[in-house]
Amino acid sequence: MTRLLNVNTYHYRRGGSDVVYLEHGAMMQAQGFDCGWFAMQHPKNEPTPWSEHFIDEIEFGHDYGLAKKLVMAAKVVWSWEARDKLARLLDRFPADIAHLHCIYHHHSPAILPLLAERGVPVVMTAHDLKIACPNYKMRNADGPCERCKQGSVLNVVRHRCVQDSLAASAVVAVESGLHRALGTWQRHLAAVVCPSRFFVEKFVEWGWPRERFVHVPNWVDADRFEHGFEPGGYALYFGRLVLDKGLETMVRAAHAAKLTLKLAGTGPDEATLRSLVAELGAEVEFLGYRSGSALHDVVRGARCVVLASELFENAPMMLLEAMALGKPVVGARIGGIPEVVIEGDTGWLFSSGSVPELAERLAAVKALPDAHLAGMGRAARRHVEQTFSRQRYLDAMLALYARLGVALPEPVGAA
């Protein structure tokens, strides 16, 4: 039986990349692969017999003492623990291929040379820009930043690109500088999967060979989403409450458009947003964390779903899920968002960071007849079913694995 090792920091549905990691493994298991898992210990993890090999929990937002912080900093650069635990896992589970998702800062790139030593081809899904940009998003407190493309990674320290912190930025600069010098990523990744074409082009701009990349759009199993095409009376954002997502722009624009805005989620910038809402007297409702049917009910009740990002988005699952639920979307014209939205058909685009342009669009959405919005919701649902389908994703991934010399198993239940 062909063995697939799935690697990610978290083994629970914390964010979009974690969902892709778990769903990808489940999909391949249904195809007949024998799946192993390598992640980090965490109380919210889904149960798996492989957890005895998981690395120790590290949460960088916690208030650790100095000694613990020094240990964590060393692991960011090169985690001997991750390498040792993976070696023991591979002794028990000699993988035919490894598929990595988000591993940096926890597993660290130290696991890549070990996989090469064991003859395991490595595929990585680029959920962010880390294999090019040291702080993974090409943005810092001053705005968009690509100084390291041609310059030194010491720019990370100079401009405090990581959490606006000198210490955190210094650790990441050391980590990035070391692995640039060793060529860790470029030497050991057989292929990099990019959910957006934008990411492919950005990596090529930063010096990666184009032939290393495969564009495979994210997928949504639309059959698992009960649609609701009739529009409600509010705009909705769901996800982490961080200013990078353009939430300040969104609050100001919704206030100017006199359209109620609901925010479903929690995050480090919630207090800042609440202060802004109070200052403006804006009609904004903070719903807190929502998931599953409780979240889907809120989405189905919306007039539109908004993602006003001010960073280079990849292929946001938020928009795909909103469209699967039958909602038109309003997205910033940045990163991979324009690849998801068909202007005037499944939603609309606006210039990232522009309060007047977003306010104008939200006012137009507020004024549109309900029947028109319902029709756009139907178009959005069809777009997801046709372009972002499970089968399209599966076919592309199996083709990639086969190209790397992996023997494809017979699907479970096949005659």
Secondary structure, 3 states (H helix, E strand, C coil): CCEEEEECCCCCCCCHHHHHHHHHHHHHHHCCCEEEEECECCCCCCCCHHHHHCECCCCCCCCCCHHHHHHHHHHHHCCHHHHHHHHHHHHHCCCCEEEECCCCCCCCCCHHHHHHHCCCCEEEECCCCCCCCCCCCCEECCEECCHHHCCCCCHHHHCCCCCCCHHHHHHHHHHHHHHHHHCHHHHHCCEEEECCHHHHHHHHHCCCCHHHEEECCCCCCHHHCCCCCCCCCEEEEECCCCHHHCHHHHHHHHHHHCCEEEEECCCCCHHHHHHHHHHHCCCEEEEECCCHHHHHHHHHCCCEEEECCCCCCCCCHHHHHHHHCCCCEEEECCCCHHHCCCECCCEEEECCCCHHHHHHHHHHHHHCCHHHHHHHHHHHHHHHHHHCCHHHHHHHHHHHHHHCCCCCCCCCCCC
